[in-house]
Amino acid sequence: MEKIEQVDLSVNLAGLKLKNPVMTASGTCGFGEAYEDFFSPAALGALVVKGVTLQPRKGNPTPRLVETAAGLLNAIGLENPGVETVLAEYLPPLASYNVPVIVNISGNTLEEYGELAARLSTCSVVKGIEVNISCPNVKEGGIAFGSHPATAAKVVRVVKANTDLPVIVKLSPNVTDIVEMALAVEEAGADALSLINTLLGMAIDIKKRQPILANVTGGLSGPAVKPVAVRMVWQVAQRVKIPLIGLGGIVTAADALEFIMAGATAIAVGTGQFVNPRCCVEVIAGLAEYCRANEVKKISELRGVAWNGGK
């Protein structure tokens, strides 16, 4: 077997050229500075920064993070300094990394999503927008935008009307039919999909006999959710024409390969970075080694291979 020395890890994500398919998951790397002591964000395929809202948010009261048997429960509450501060202070330094920067946005109304998209589009550092539709729609009684296909589609149309950047929609797994949601936002104009966001969960302190999180419930991430995430990527990839970013419990290159073989174009590492701060770069190296060992010249050749018996 001839050893392949050069492996092409590059992928095209809705027009964004990534040198490899590994991204950070929003909310797990701050604004790129959190892991600089361990690796340079320049090594990534793309940097997805912390979620941004129109106004500053202090987030939920503590405790708001709980370790579980195979992951984390979090109820951070979208703590961030607000879009104006992000534009003025946090985004400009990211230009030095020479890596696509994608900003995750969250709104309480359709108008807020539109304004966030418009403001961020004025920043040359920003190359894409990831839309968090798991946020509560305050005008509809707090029901999450991502709970219903029609509502999710409205968000996408508003964001698309306010930006020329690629729009990535982050889908919530807390729905009855993930494929229906994916098709709705694709029809509304989404350029790519990110799945999955966290699963809703909770934990109880049996000594205090009360919920551990001050918010009572939180989002479950980490290895525990990976089988659910892989299944959803598998289902959605075979029904939509736009590219997918797979995430949920990725800790190793083997985990990442499962998502790619299920149909993902790129993957994002989140909770894995808390366990191993060099998780992202180790996944990149592992993907290259797998390709060399299995005579795969381009990582893109593996996308969706599990659909047809591995060929």
C-alpha positions, 0 to 999 in steps of 0.5 A: 500500500502506497503511503500518501504523504500529502492529504487535502483537508480543505473543505468548502462550507457555503462558499467559505474555504476552510483549510480543514473541517475543524471548527470551534463550537460557539460558547466554548472558546470565548472570542478566540483568546481562551485557548491561545496558551495551548494552540493558535486559532490560525490552525483551525478551519474556522473560528466560531466565537461566543454568542452575541446579543444586541445588548450586554447580558450578565447571564444566569445566576450561579451555579450554571455549569454541572458536570455529568457522567458523560458531559456537561449541563450548562445554563450560562444564559448567553453572557456577553458584552453586547454587539457594540463592544464585540465589534469595537474590541473583540473582533478586530484582533481576530484578523491576525489569525487569518482564519474565517471568523463566524459569529453566533447571534441570538435575539429575543425578537425578529427585529433583533436578529435582523439588526445583529446581522446588519451590524456584524456585516459591517465588520470585515473580520466576520466571514459568516453568521451562525444563527441560534434559533434556540432563543425564546421569542418574547413576542410569542410568550417565550417559545423558542424560535427553533421549536416550529418550522415556520417561526425558524424560517421567519428568523432565517428570512430576516437574517438573510435580508440583512446580510450578504454573508453566509448564514448558518442556522444552528438547529435545536435537537429539542424538536419532534422532527429535525428533518422538517426543521432543516427543510424549512430553514433551507427553503427560507434561504439558509446557506448551511446548517449546524447540528446539534445544539444542546439537549435539554436536561437537568440534575438534582442534588440529592443531599439538598433535594433540589435542582443543582442549576439555579436555572433548574434546566440546562443544555446537555453537551459532550460525549453523551449526546454524540449518538443523537447528533450523529443520527440527526446529521445522518437524517438531515444530510440525505434530505437537504442540499446545503452543507452541514456542520456536525457537532455534539460530543466530538473528542477525538478524530474518530468522533469527527469521522463519524459525523463526516461519514454521516454527511457533515462537511465540517465539524465543531469541537465544544465540550471536548476542549474543556477536557483537553485544551488541545482537542481541536488540533489533535482532531486535525492531526488525527484526521490527516493520519486517518487519511494517510493510513487509508489512502484518502487523498481528500477528506471531502471524499469521506463525506456521506460514505456511510450512506452506501456501505462505506464506498 
